[in-house]
Amino acid sequence: MSIPTHVGKYHILRKLGQGGTSTVYLAHDPAADREVALKVIKPEFLDDPRLGKQNRKQLEVEAALAGKLSHPNIVKTYEAVIGDEISYIAMEYISGGTLEKHIRPDNLLPLDRVVEYMFKCCRALNYAQFNGVIHRDIKPANLLLCNPDEIKISDLGAAIRLDLERTQGMVGSPNYMSPEQVRGDEVSHQTDIYSLGVVMYRLLTGQSPYTPKNLAHLYQQIMHETPIAPTKLRKDLPPQLERIVMLALKKDPKERYATWRDFGNELAALGHFEKSDLEINENQKYKALRKLELFGDFTDLELWEVLRVSEWQKQPAKTLLFREDEMGDAFYILIDGGVSVTRRSRLLSTLGSGDCFGEMSYTNRKHMPRSASITSNTEITVMKIQPEQFDQLSDRCQLHFIQAFMYTLADRLRIADERVASMAS
């Protein structure tokens, strides 16, 4: 089959690879003057009489995700087009290949590199879950190497928004499927934890956790058989690494790591990076809130109320927290670090510790488009509260929040007036 010269606005340079559902090309985007990986969907994938409707819906989910997730360890999706004649997804091009070449016994990575890569995957998938997304198809082919130190997660085509629909069905690659995926049960972020555990097992041992005779046998093993202990396949493995892998591979999701933070922190304890990259304990959170002017009028009891309903995360620089015109109703408080506020790529302002953003969605009491994009300038610690969680707070605690929002709004209006006056003079 001949290679096209153009797809949409993209100029095709060469073919990178081909799978069952798509062909991937290296292409040039003349508008942005950059190389992209262009995944062109095969027509039969969308026209299949039995699964075409489901497949098209899956692609529509990916189109909805285009640009939503921006993280140093997630491949950027620039554009997703679903057309009657052609459908494609333009993504960031990563030239370093995938982790597939490192699951062979004769080409294994150093142990500290495996730990580092898996930790960064935990951090990225923690961010994705924070934004309501699980992947559902974690495997070495979807983990791309940028350079010797960096890894990026690709192919969110199987990903699903947790708030858009309930997740069911056997989406994923058979060797990396969790027991609940094989059964067709509802899946959660713990499905991704299991799949990353399989990836880690293979990176450490060069072997699959299972040795099936056929696909049906594989499914039986995934659901019922405990994998061989990694230390029996590789004698130099530290027991701590074996324990981490085997915990991620538990059959019952409730017995695996409860959160990506738990998984990442176990890896961090073995690596050369700070555990605090993922976790902030409750006392640290309380002390951080008490230092912020925003919470100056809150009692100790009210601060613990806030901690009970809020979600905290650390994220690296250049992480997009939300994008302008994106629908949302959660609000955020910046605990530490700095972010940029932009609209149509124009810098409106910068925010620092103690500043809040997204609060207009709450004060309007409706799901509404964001008026600006928020991107971290430095590593940040951010607290997120959903409206339904906010409503669980005591009346007095909610009143203190509303007063704080009013002070913030008044201060922003003052700054805007000063800018207008300065321009006029």
C-alpha positions, 0 to 999 in steps of 0.5 A: 500500500502506497504512503500518502503525501498528505493527511489533512494539513500534515505532510507525511515524511515516512511510515513509523509503524502499523498496528491492527487499528492504525498506521503511524507516520512521521509527519510535519505540521507546517502551521506549528513547524514541528514534527508529529507522530500522526496516527491514521485510523484504519477505516475498517476499525470504524466501519466494523459492523459489530464494533464500529460504533463502540470504536468510534465512541472510543476515538471520540473520547480521545478527541475530547482528551486532546490537549486536556492532559499536559504533563512532562511524562505524558505524550502531548496530543495536539489534534484529533480529527474524526471524519467520514473519509479519514480520521487521525490523531496528531501527537508529540513525536518521541524519537527514543523508541519504546520500552519493548526493547528492554523486556528481553533477557539479553537487554535489561535495564539497570535496576535503578533505571527501572525504578526511576521509569516506573516512578515517573509513570506513577507520577504521570498516571497520578496526574491523569487520575487527578484529571479524571482519566485512567489509561486502560492499556498500559504496556511497554509499547506505550511507554516511550523513551525521550532520552536516557532519563525521561519516559512518556506515556502514550496512546490514551486511545483506550483512556476513559474519562471517569466522569463521562461513563462507567468503564466496562469491557475488555479494552487493553492488551491481553498480556497486560490485562488485569483480572477485572478486565478479563472478567469484563468488570468495571475498571479503575486506576487500580487496573493501570496499577496492575498493568504497570506491575506486569510491565515492571515484572518484565523489565526486571526479569525479561519474562512474562508473569505467565506462560500460557498455551493459548489466549484462553489459558492466558486469561485463566492464569491472569485470573487464578495463578500467582506469577513466579516470584521474580527473585527465582528468575533473577537472583540479584533482585532486591527483595523490596523490588519483588515485594512491590511488583507482587503487590501491584499484581494482586488478583483482588484490586483491593489488595493492590496499592490503593493509590498511585502515591502509595505505589510511587512512594514505595519506588521512591524509597528505593530510588534517588528522588524525594518521596514528597514528589508524590505524597504530603502527609496530613500534618504537613498539609495542616502546617502548610494551610496554617501558614497561608493568609487565605486561611487566617480566619479558619479555626484549627477544626475548620482546617481539618475539615478542609483537609478531609474533603480536599485532594492534594498533589505535587506536580512538576513545572510545565504541567497544565492544570486546566485549559481555557474554555474547558468545562469544570466546576472544581476550584484550586488553591496553590499551596506552594510554587507558581503558576501562569494564567493565560488566555489565547496564549497571552499572559494575564497574570502569575499566581503564587502560594495562597492564591486560588483559581477556578473559584468562579465555577463554584460561586456560580454554582454550575459547570461552566467553561474555564476563562483561562488556562493555568500552567505551573511555572515551577514544581507546585503543590496544589489543593483541589476541591469539588463542589460536592465535597465543598458542600460537606463542610460546616456552614461556618467553614463555607462562610470563611471560604466565601469571604476569602473568595470575595477578598480575592475578587476585590484584590483582582479588581483593584489590580485590574483598575491599576493596570487600566489607569496606568495604560490611560496615563 
